[in-house]
């Protein structure tokens, strides 16, 4: 399975779930997808209804990145192992 480059966290999490990964703790991060796209392509930032606990969000995102890196690494490793056979 290849994982596309995307800013859409719901798409990424959905693909991970389809491949058997438990990503339930990361679904709350989907609310920040709009910031990823807007911050990259548009000027200014959106207002939020409640203050963002930035440290907690950064920690959650770092955990998600680590999880995805491990899963992609495992997928790449499995593909290489198949290629060697």
C-alpha positions in Angstrom: 0.0 0.0 0.0 1.3 3.4 -0.8 0.2 6.5 1.1 -0.3 9.7 -0.9 1.0 13.0 0.1 -1.9 14.9 1.5 -2.9 17.6 3.9 -6.3 15.9 4.5 -5.8 14.1 7.8 -9.2 12.3 7.5 -8.0 10.7 4.2 -4.7 9.6 5.8 -6.4 8.2 8.9 -9.0 6.4 6.8 -6.2 4.8 4.7 -4.4 3.7 7.8 -7.6 2.2 9.3 -8.3 0.4 6.0 -4.9 -1.2 6.4 -5.6 -2.4 10.0 -4.0 0.4 12.0 -5.6 1.7 15.2 -5.6 5.4 14.7 -8.6 6.2 17.0 -6.6 8.5 19.2 -5.6 10.7 16.2 -9.1 11.4 14.9 -9.4 14.6 16.9 -6.5 16.1 14.9 -8.8 16.2 11.8 -10.1 19.5 13.0 -6.7 21.1 12.2 -6.7 20.0 8.5 -8.2 23.4 7.5 -5.2 25.1 9.2 -2.7 23.0 7.3 -4.2 23.9 4.0 -4.9 27.5 4.8 -1.5 28.2 6.4 0.2 26.8 3.3 -1.8 28.4 0.6 -3.7 31.4 1.9 -2.7 34.5 3.8 -3.8 34.9 7.4 -5.1 32.4 9.9 -8.6 31.4 10.8 -10.2 32.2 14.2 -11.1 29.3 16.5 -14.0 29.1 18.9 -11.8 27.9 21.7 -8.1 28.5 22.5 -5.8 25.8 21.1 -3.6 24.0 23.6 -0.7 24.2 21.2 1.7 22.0 23.3 -0.8 19.2 23.4 -1.6 19.4 19.7 2.1 19.4 18.8 2.6 16.4 21.0 -0.3 14.6 19.3 0.9 15.5 15.8 4.4 14.2 16.7 2.9 10.9 17.9 0.9 10.7 14.6 4.0 11.4 12.5 5.9 8.7 14.4 3.1 6.2 14.0 2.9 6.9 10.2 6.6 6.7 9.8 6.7 3.3 11.5 3.8 2.0 9.4 5.2 3.3 6.2 8.6 1.9 7.2 7.0 -1.5 7.9 5.2 -1.4 4.5 8.4 -0.5 2.7 10.3 -3.2 4.6 7.7 -5.9 3.7 7.9 -4.9 0.1 11.6 -5.1 0.1 11.5 -8.5 1.7 9.0 -9.7 -1.0 11.3 -8.4 -3.7 14.2 -10.4 -2.3 12.3 -13.7 -2.6 
